[in-house]
């Protein structure tokens, strides 16, 4: 009886190390071991492991490339708030990898990630509004998202912001910057 209790007590510790073991194996380039370790942790609900497993399936590292499986793991982490998984799930919907192409879903996941401060999601939202992908073309919204991402150090967003500014009036640029400021203030975030 005491052996069973001891095994139950230490079993979470066995799985607790799986993510770290997976991360170490991944850094060494041992993707097969990394996938095994990430799977153990992912099945126990570890968000970072779920994200990494999704990433590995997306790129076929240590596992056969399988977009549907990537979406499955990204979704598990994204629904629990993992910002990287939210952005990548948006990318999967944007490209139709593992899911049916759906710009509304892409926008939804990018928006959730952007609300949490994800630079890439903010840049992706800028692209959506600039190119009118599932939303009406809106240079001011595009500028706002590029501005937010650029202020986080995204050099590509900076280039995109400068490029779109050429199509806008100075008043529109001022208004777009004010929109960004208000957006941050409403969420009590800092630029």
C-alpha positions as CSV (number, residue, x, y, z in Angstrom):
1,X,0.0,0.0,0.0
2,X,2.7,2.5,0.9
3,X,4.6,1.7,-2.4
4,X,1.4,2.7,-4.4
5,X,1.1,5.9,-2.5
6,X,4.8,6.7,-3.1
7,X,4.4,6.0,-6.8
8,X,1.3,8.3,-7.0
9,X,3.2,11.0,-5.1
10,X,6.2,11.0,-7.4
11,X,4.5,10.4,-10.8
12,X,3.9,14.2,-11.3
13,X,7.6,14.7,-10.8
14,X,8.4,12.3,-13.6
15,X,6.2,14.2,-16.0
16,X,7.4,17.6,-14.7
17,X,10.8,17.0,-16.1
18,X,9.5,16.0,-19.6
19,X,9.3,19.5,-20.9
20,X,12.8,20.4,-19.7
21,X,14.1,17.1,-21.1
22,X,12.4,17.9,-24.4
23,X,13.8,21.3,-24.5
24,X,17.3,20.0,-23.9
25,X,17.0,17.4,-26.6
26,X,15.6,20.0,-29.0
27,X,18.5,22.3,-28.4
28,X,20.9,19.4,-29.2
29,X,19.0,18.6,-32.4
30,X,17.7,15.3,-31.1
31,X,14.2,16.0,-32.4
32,X,12.9,12.4,-32.0
33,X,13.6,12.5,-28.2
34,X,12.4,16.0,-28.0
35,X,9.1,15.0,-29.6
36,X,8.7,12.1,-27.2
37,X,9.4,14.2,-24.1
38,X,7.2,17.1,-25.3
39,X,4.4,14.6,-26.0
40,X,4.5,13.3,-22.4
41,X,4.4,16.9,-21.0
42,X,1.8,18.0,-23.6
43,X,-0.6,15.2,-22.7
44,X,-0.3,16.3,-19.0
45,X,-1.5,19.8,-20.1
46,X,1.9,21.6,-20.3
47,X,1.2,24.6,-22.6
48,X,4.8,25.1,-23.8
49,X,5.0,21.4,-24.6
50,X,1.8,21.6,-26.5
51,X,3.1,24.6,-28.5
52,X,6.4,22.9,-29.2
53,X,4.7,19.7,-30.3
54,X,2.5,21.7,-32.7
55,X,5.6,23.4,-34.0
56,X,7.4,20.1,-34.5
57,X,4.5,18.7,-36.5
58,X,4.2,21.8,-38.5
59,X,7.8,21.6,-39.6
60,X,8.3,17.8,-39.5
61,X,11.0,17.9,-36.9
62,X,11.3,14.5,-35.1
63,X,7.9,13.6,-36.3
64,X,6.3,13.3,-39.8
65,X,5.1,16.6,-41.0
66,X,1.4,16.7,-40.2
67,X,-0.4,20.1,-40.3
68,X,-3.6,18.7,-38.8
69,X,-1.7,17.4,-35.9
70,X,0.1,20.7,-35.6
71,X,-3.3,22.5,-35.5
72,X,-4.5,20.0,-32.8
73,X,-1.6,20.9,-30.4
74,X,-1.6,24.6,-31.2
75,X,-5.3,24.7,-30.5
76,X,-4.9,23.0,-27.1
77,X,-2.3,25.6,-26.0
78,X,-4.1,28.5,-27.7
79,X,-7.4,27.8,-26.0
80,X,-5.6,28.0,-22.7
81,X,-4.0,31.4,-23.6
82,X,-0.6,30.5,-25.0
83,X,0.2,33.6,-27.1
84,X,2.7,31.8,-29.4
85,X,0.1,29.1,-30.1
86,X,-2.6,31.6,-30.8
87,X,-0.4,33.4,-33.3
88,X,0.6,30.2,-35.0
89,X,-3.0,28.9,-35.1
90,X,-3.8,32.2,-36.8
91,X,-1.1,31.4,-39.4
92,X,-2.5,27.9,-40.0
93,X,-5.9,29.4,-40.7
94,X,-4.4,32.1,-42.9
95,X,-2.6,29.6,-45.0
96,X,-5.1,26.7,-44.8
97,X,-2.5,24.3,-43.4
98,X,-4.2,21.5,-41.4
99,X,-7.5,23.4,-41.5
100,X,-9.8,24.9,-44.1
101,X,-8.6,28.4,-45.1
102,X,-10.5,30.8,-42.8
103,X,-9.5,34.5,-42.6
104,X,-12.1,35.2,-39.8
105,X,-10.5,32.5,-37.6
106,X,-7.1,33.7,-38.5
107,X,-8.1,37.2,-37.4
108,X,-9.6,35.9,-34.2
109,X,-6.5,34.1,-33.1
110,X,-4.2,37.0,-34.2
111,X,-6.4,39.4,-32.2
112,X,-6.2,37.2,-29.1
113,X,-2.4,37.0,-29.3
114,X,-2.1,40.8,-30.1
115,X,-4.2,41.6,-27.0
116,X,-1.6,39.8,-25.0
117,X,1.2,41.8,-26.5
118,X,2.5,39.4,-29.2
119,X,4.6,41.4,-31.7
120,X,4.1,38.9,-34.6
121,X,0.4,38.8,-34.2
122,X,0.3,42.6,-34.2
123,X,2.3,42.7,-37.4
124,X,0.1,40.0,-38.9
125,X,-3.0,42.1,-38.1
126,X,-1.4,45.0,-39.9
127,X,-1.0,42.8,-43.0
128,X,-4.6,41.7,-42.8
129,X,-5.9,45.3,-42.8
130,X,-3.4,46.5,-45.4
131,X,-4.2,43.7,-47.9
132,X,-7.9,43.5,-47.1
133,X,-7.7,39.8,-46.1
134,X,-11.1,38.9,-44.8
135,X,-11.7,42.5,-43.6
136,X,-12.2,45.8,-45.5
137,X,-9.0,47.5,-46.4
138,X,-8.1,49.9,-43.7
139,X,-4.8,51.7,-43.8
140,X,-5.3,53.4,-40.5
141,X,-5.9,50.1,-38.7
142,X,-2.9,48.6,-40.6
143,X,-0.7,51.5,-39.5
144,X,-1.9,51.2,-35.9
145,X,-1.0,47.5,-35.8
146,X,2.3,48.0,-37.5
147,X,3.0,50.9,-35.2
148,X,2.4,48.7,-32.1
149,X,4.6,46.0,-33.5
150,X,7.4,48.4,-34.6
151,X,7.4,49.9,-31.1
152,X,8.2,46.5,-29.8
153,X,11.2,46.3,-32.0
154,X,9.9,44.5,-35.0
155,X,12.0,45.8,-37.9
156,X,9.7,44.4,-40.6
157,X,6.7,46.1,-39.0
158,X,8.7,49.4,-39.0
159,X,9.3,49.0,-42.8
160,X,5.6,48.1,-43.3
161,X,4.6,51.1,-41.2
162,X,6.8,53.4,-43.3
163,X,5.6,51.9,-46.5
164,X,1.9,52.3,-45.7
165,X,2.5,55.9,-44.4
166,X,3.3,56.9,-47.9
167,X,-0.3,56.2,-48.8
168,X,-1.7,58.2,-45.9
169,X,-2.1,61.8,-45.1
170,X,-0.3,63.3,-42.1
171,X,-3.7,63.7,-40.4
172,X,-4.5,60.0,-40.9
173,X,-1.0,59.0,-39.5
174,X,-1.7,61.2,-36.4
175,X,-5.1,59.6,-36.0
176,X,-3.7,56.1,-36.4
177,X,-1.0,56.8,-33.8
178,X,-3.7,58.1,-31.5
179,X,-5.7,54.9,-32.1
180,X,-2.7,52.9,-31.0
181,X,-2.2,55.0,-27.9
182,X,-5.9,54.6,-26.9
183,X,-5.8,50.9,-27.6
184,X,-2.9,50.5,-25.3
185,X,-4.4,52.8,-22.6
186,X,-7.7,50.8,-22.7
187,X,-5.8,47.7,-22.0
188,X,-3.5,49.4,-19.5
189,X,-0.4,48.4,-21.5
190,X,2.6,50.5,-22.2
191,X,4.1,51.3,-25.5
